[in-house]
Structures are given as C-alpha cells and as structure tokens.
Amino acid sequence: MRLEKKVSLSKYTTIRIGGVAEFMSYPKSFEDVRECINISQWEDIPIFVLGRGANTIFGDFCGLIINTKFLNALKVKDVGYGLEVVAQAGVPLSKLVELGLRENLEGIYKLAGFPATVGGAIAMNAGAFGYEISNHLKSVKFLLYDGKIAQEHRENLEFSYRRSPFPEKGIVLEAVFLFPKAGYQTIQEYEIIRLKRKQSQPIQMATAGSTFKNPYPHSAGKLLEEVGMKGYKLGNIAFSEKHANFLINLGKASFEEVVKIINVAKKKVFEEFGIELQEEVKLIESSSPYGWKVCGA
C-alpha cells in the first residue's frame, strides 16, 4: 500500500481548494484499509475517507486520508428481471449510471453528472430528481473501527435525506445493488435531466456541488437568492450566478474564505427567514467533526 506524507489536497476535490494532509494512503485491498485503521491508532490521528472529492472542501488535515481510487472492482450478474451489481467503494458512480443507461435500469440514471464514488454516494445517500442511491441498495460491506468486517442488509441500515450510518458505523468497502429493468426508455428522461443540469447548474466550473441541504419544504437555492447571495463574492470564492446554492472557486480560493462566505449566507438566511441552513458540503480540517479518531480496542 502506498503511503504519502504532507500531501497538498486541492487537486483531490472538485472545487480545487485544499490545505495539506499529514498522510494519504491508497489501499488496494480490504486488508490495506484495515492497516489504515492500525496506522491511525499508532499515530493517534483521525482518518477521512476520500472518493472523488465532490461535496468536500479541505483545510489542513493533521490525519490520514484514505483514498479509495484503487478499490474499484465491479461485478454484474443478470437475475432475469434486472441486474445485481457488486461494486467496491472506489468505483466511480458514473460507471453505474452508464450501466443503467446501457441496460435500461430503473433509477440510477438520475444520478448522472455526480462526480462521486459508490462509497461516497452511499455515505451521503446521494440523490436527485426524487431518487436516492439507497433506493436500490441491497447490502453494504464495511470495516468496523475495531478492524472487523461486517455486512448489513439495507433494511437494517437507516438512511434519510443526505444521511447514512456511514462513516460513523464504519468505512464502506463494498455495496450490492439490485436494479430492476425499467418499463420505459430511461435514455429519454436521462437527456431531460442532463439538459436541466446544464441549464441550471455551473457544472463546467470548479464547484463542490450543493452547499446547503434543502430545509424542507424550502429550496436552499431560492432562500439564498432571496437574500442576495446569488453571485455574492468574497475574495476568490463566490456563489454562482447560475445557481445560488453552488460555491465557485474563482481561482485561488482558500478554506478560510469558504468558511467566511458560508457563515455570511447562513446569517442572512436566518435573519430574514428564521431558518438555519445546514451544510451539505463537508468542511474538512483538523478540528472538523468529519475526521474520525479511531480508538484502540
């Protein structure tokens, strides 16, 4: 397993913002992931599991980043009425979308354009257009923080809007999906979704995706627009002119600028509407709640 020290993190996120990580590992097997748990215990440092870096903005992280890019095995089995798919955590979500379109499968095509991995999509219960990744999830294999591997069926795992039991429960290693064949041509709806994304989201720019969760029944983007945050700029970071809930890196934005503009937005929305926005994007730095300290057994 490759292990690097003092790694610059900006190139590992879709918004291209990042400080320095103390360590970054590239596990190629589940045993390697277990070794990462051991390292975190020996060094007494937190860990963070990284996929393709969407919905993630880094400051400095005095811990171990587990990069899942080499955990990329994918198996497909025809079960008659659909396909059973076994995907490791590092498999790009785009591969499932491509498979869904090619085989005319239900649901998964709605996540087209998400720059995520299977593990990351499960951890945040990624969703769009009324569909969530957990809808066709059959089971998840994951590594407990004591080094044991567990597998749970979907019905025993609690998923909700942009929430899952992971990584609190453990590190996602592999997932099993059951995608039924659709009774309609999914490519037509996919093209409509793709056009909507292109017209309404800054998908060609350096962005982390949605900044805030939608506070039901409101739209975070609409609330931000109504308080003047659409196009609002602070240093090298700005909320998009196209969609007020997307932050755009204008060149060399810093983690500190991101924190400042997010706080400005939350303050304005709360003062105007009494609604406290919650971040969908993860702000990762040494004191954040997203780095998990692994205690010794």
Order of alpha helices (4+ residues) and beta strands (2+ residues): beta-beta-alpha-beta-beta-beta-beta-beta-alpha-alpha-beta-beta-beta-beta-beta-alpha-beta-alpha-beta-beta-beta-alpha-beta-beta
